Amino acid sequence: MKTTVSTKHTEITKKWILIDATDLVVGRLAAFVANRLRGKHLPSFTPHVDDGDFVIITNAEKIHFTGNKFLDKKYYVCANNKDHYVGTYKDNVTALGRLADAELRSFKSQGHDSFDPLWKERKIFKSRKKAYEWLSEEMSLPIEFTHFGMFSVAQCIKAIEKCKELSNQ
């Protein structure tokens, strides 16, 4: 009979990996680093145990993008806090909302989790537009500002409560 071996915290030996990023392709480097950090390169990989290595990347400013990704994509990051960022629509110009830290991103996600079923399941609203019109009225906001990408934490909490009230009726 085969048994599954699970690595214990006491059995872990972490290594330090030094990577010179000069002329390396960003996507391939990211995949390699992610595997090393998680420990997926080890035969004894255990998903719930932090058995990955420590990674230091030097010369990151000399990294290489394939194609036109560096010029074609826009990345919005707050200069004062790298934890605050916002994605863009497919046009790579229009931001999807406001800069958000981890807490706000969590509340936006919870907001969508409570709001989206209201229109996706077609039980309460027959269309996405009707659902947003209802939310706009409930939040006392113009329709163009009624989107979770634009909400603050307090607005997300209020919207989640309104959605839960409606779905419990």
Residue pairs with C-beta under 8 A, 6 or more apart in sequence:
5 44
6 46
6 49
7 44
7 45
7 46
7 49
7 51
8 49
9 49
11 44
12 49
12 50
12 51
14 51
14 52
14 53
14 54
15 53
15 54
16 53
16 54
16 56
17 36
17 53
17 54
17 55
17 56
18 56
18 58
19 29
19 32
19 33
19 55
19 56
19 57
19 58
20 58
20 59
21 29
21 57
21 58
21 59
21 60
21 62
21 63
22 59
22 62
22 63
23 62
23 63
23 64
24 63
24 64
25 63
25 64
25 65
25 66
26 63
26 64
26 65
26 69
27 66
29 57
29 63
33 55
33 57
34 40
35 41
36 52
36 53
36 55
37 52
37 53
37 55
38 45
38 52
39 45
39 46
39 49
39 50
39 51
39 52
39 53
40 52
42 51
44 51
45 51
72 92
73 88
73 92
74 88
74 92
74 93
75 85
76 85
76 86
76 87
76 88
76 95
76 99
77 84
77 85
78 84
78 85
78 99
81 101
83 101
83 102
84 99
84 100
84 101
85 99
85 100
86 95
86 96
86 97
86 98
86 99
86 100
86 149
87 95
87 96
88 94
88 95
88 96
89 96
96 149
97 108
97 147
97 148
97 149
97 150
97 151
98 104
98 149
98 150
100 108
103 153
104 152
104 153
104 156
107 151
107 153
107 156
107 157
107 160
108 148
108 149
108 151
108 156
110 156
110 160
111 148
111 151
111 156
111 159
111 160
111 163
112 148
114 159
114 160
114 163
114 164
114 167
115 131
115 135
115 148
115 159
115 160
115 163
117 167
118 124
118 125
118 131
118 163
118 166
118 167
119 125
119 126
119 127
119 128
119 130
119 131
124 131
124 166
124 167
125 131
125 134
132 143
132 146
132 147
133 143
134 166
135 146
135 159
135 162
135 163
136 142
136 143
136 146
138 159
138 162
139 146
139 155
139 158
139 159
139 162
148 156
148 159
151 159
